[in-house]
């Protein structure tokens, strides 16, 4: 096991956790920006095009993360007993409802929470606004006015704690997880190759998965060399977003740690990668209507992410440990996103054209009046 004692001796437990978070965050920001890693892009492809490059990239990242994470679990290099979602009674109602809401919100906002933070690092002010609203909604859902609603939904359908680990439920261990990961990785690489998503972008996508496994490994190593109990965690954006937002609103109410280093480092990493590739560009909402749609999406993601115990990246990270609720939440995100994308495919113009055609048949004078206007 990696010995981080010199680090904790010099920086203290909180300082070491911030540094570990910063390392994971910077790597994630660089690789996510270069790969365009985003669940929304994969869903959009499946829903509306014949291209499967982004889907392949997402599957390859997921598969790589599972393979390495499960190998580390098998080698006792990840402390699963210190992973909070893995040791709680899984909420299936929270996973289902939260996943559906997050998936729909992701499509409305034209990107998941992680993608918006990465875009924020490239100068996209629209993404800054979306992520800020997402984080504030997460705060309101965890400890604010939305907390009772969240708790009621999450408590509607819970399983026994023993059902929290999907592989254990079927009597399997890390070896089965590695096989699942290899299958997903192979499928992802094949799809990416067919779509000509090779080279740097594909390697960066696989790198995102490796960074998720690295997060579990480093926080485990840190937890074994700190005086105070340290949570084992990896890349995520819902709880960290709420944590950092709380630091801004009430500095004395939130402790410093992994989250504090992770989110700012994602911004820095994304900016560095964008600057080197000359992709820094200021962007804002093109209209009030678009801003409102993005706002609704951000709110749905903030509330849904808390319910589902993770966003599209946090849920994926949890799923690499075969957490039952997170696997279900990821499936629900796909379902919610696909449904929302299909509904959004019916444009307002097509609805207006349908109305005009109906009016032309039933009220010719009325439609002529409107056309004249």
C-alpha positions, -999 to +999 in steps of 0.1 A: +000+000+000+012+035-008+026+052+023+012+087+026+024+093+061+050+119+051+023+138+033-001+138+063+028+147+087+037+177+066+002+189+055-020+175+081-050+152+074-071+179+057-042+193+037-033+159+024-069+152+015-071+185-004-039+176-023-052+141-032-084+157-044-065+182-064-045+155-082-075+135-091-095+166-101-067+180-123-063+147-141-100+144-146-103+179-159-075+175-185-087+141-197-124+149-197-118+181-217-096+163-243-120+133-246-153+153-245-164+126-220-201+130-213-230+107-208-254+132-225-234+129-258-236+091-257-274+092-251-279+118-279-260+096-303-281+065-294-313+085-297-308+105-329-278+093-349-261+062-363-228+072-348-216+054-317-183+070-310-192+088-278-211+057-266-180+037-273-158+062-254-182+062-224-183+024-223-145+021-226-140+046-197-166+027-176-151-007-184-115+004-177-127+019-144-144-013-134-114-035-143-089-015-124-112-008-094-122-044-090-085-055-093-076-031-065-105-044-044-093-079-049-058-069-038-072-051-007-060-018-020-095-002-018-112-002+015-148-009+006-158-008+043-151+030+042-172+037+012-205+051+026-230+042-002-217+006-002-225+002+035-260+017+037-294+002+030-298+009-008-327+031-018-342+017-050-368+045-051-341+071-048-320+055-075-350+052-099-366+086-093-332+104-089-317+087-120-348+096-142-347+132-130-310+136-135-311+120-169-339+143-181-322+174-166-289+164-183-306+166-217-324+199-209-292+215-198-273+200-228-247+183-206-243+166-173-229+183-142-193+172-148-194+183-184-206+218-174-178+221-149-152+211-175-168+236-200-167+262-173-129+258-172-128+266-209-144+300-205-181+289-210-200+313-187-232+294-195-217+263-179-207+283-148-243+294-143-256+258-148-231+242-124-237+269-097-275+263-099-269+226-098-247+229-067-272+252-049-301+228-056-280+200-042-275+220-010-312+227-008-319+189-013-294+177+013-300+202+041-325+228+029-362+231+020-361+202-004-346+178+021-380+164+034-391+156-002-358+139-009-360+119+023-396+108+016-388+096-019-356+078-008-373+061+021-402+048+000-384+017-011-352+005+006-336-029+007-317-045+035-280-034+038-269-068+027-283-061-008-260-031-012-233-050-031-246-064-064-219-090-069-222-103-033-260-107-038-253-133-065-224-148-047-196-134-068-165-113-061-139-090-078-131-116-105-167-114-119-164-076-118-132-077-138-149-099-164-178-074-166-154-046-170-134-063-197-166-069-217-176-033-214-141-021-223-139-044-254-174-033-266-164+004-261-131+001-279-149-017-308-176+010-311-150+038-308-128+022-335-158+018-359-166+055-354-129+065-360-126+077-324-091+065-320-058+081-309-057+108-283-094+112-277-099+075-270-069+073-248-081+103-228-115+087-224-100+055-211-079+077-189-110+092-173-119+056-162-084+051-148-086+084-128-118+071-112-100+040-100-071+062-089-094+082-067-106+051-048-070+040-044-055+073-032-083+080-007-079+045+007-042+050+011-049+083+028-075+068+051-050+043+064-026+071+074-048+097+089-056+103+126-093+112+119-116+088+100-113+097+063-140+088+037-129+067+008-143+084-024-135+092-060-146+116-088-181+129-081-198+163-085-231+163-066-219+161-030-186+180-037-206+207-055-229+210-025-199+210-002-180+237-020-212+258-023-217+256+014-181+267+019-190+299+000-223+305+018-212+295+053-175+289+056-177+276+091-202+249+083-181+228+059-148+210+066-119+211+042-110+179+024-110+159-008-139+178-023-122+212-016-093+202-038-112+182-064-136+207-079-112+237-083-086+213-098-111+201-124-115+237-135-077+243-136-071+210-155-098+217-181-085+253-186-050+240-190-060+214-216-082+239-234-055+266-235-029+242-249-053+231-276-066+267-282-101+259-273-108+286-247-139+305-257-164+327-239-200+316-243-233+327-229-270+319-234-283+328-268-318+336-255-339+338-223-358+307-234-326+287-236-315+300-203-348+289-187-344+254-202-309+250-189-320+263-154-348+236-152-322+210-163-297+222-136-324+220-109-335+185-120-298+174-119-292+188-085-322+172-069-319+139-089-282+137-082-287+138-044-316+112-047-295+089-068-264+093-045-244+106-074-244+123-108-235+106-140-198+105-130-203+099-093-229+072-101-204+056-125-177+057-099-199+040-074-210+015-100-174+004-104-176-009-069-208-028-079-231-007-056-266-019-063-284+014-061-258+031-083-261+005-110-298+010-110-294+048-109-272+047-140-298+027-159-325+051-148-303+081-160-301+064-194-339+059-195-347+094-183-322+109-208-335+089-237-371+098-230-363+135-226-342+135-258-370+119-278-395+145-264-371+173-272-368+160-307-404+172-313-395+208-320-417+238-313-417+245-350-432+211-358-458+217-331-466+250-347-468+235-382-492+209-368-514+236-353-514+256-386-523+225-406-552+217-383-564+253-383-562+254-421-586+225-422-610+236-396-608+274-396-594+287-429-602+323-421-584+321-387-552+306-402-552+332-430-554+359-404-524+345-385-504+340-416-511+376-426-499+388-392 
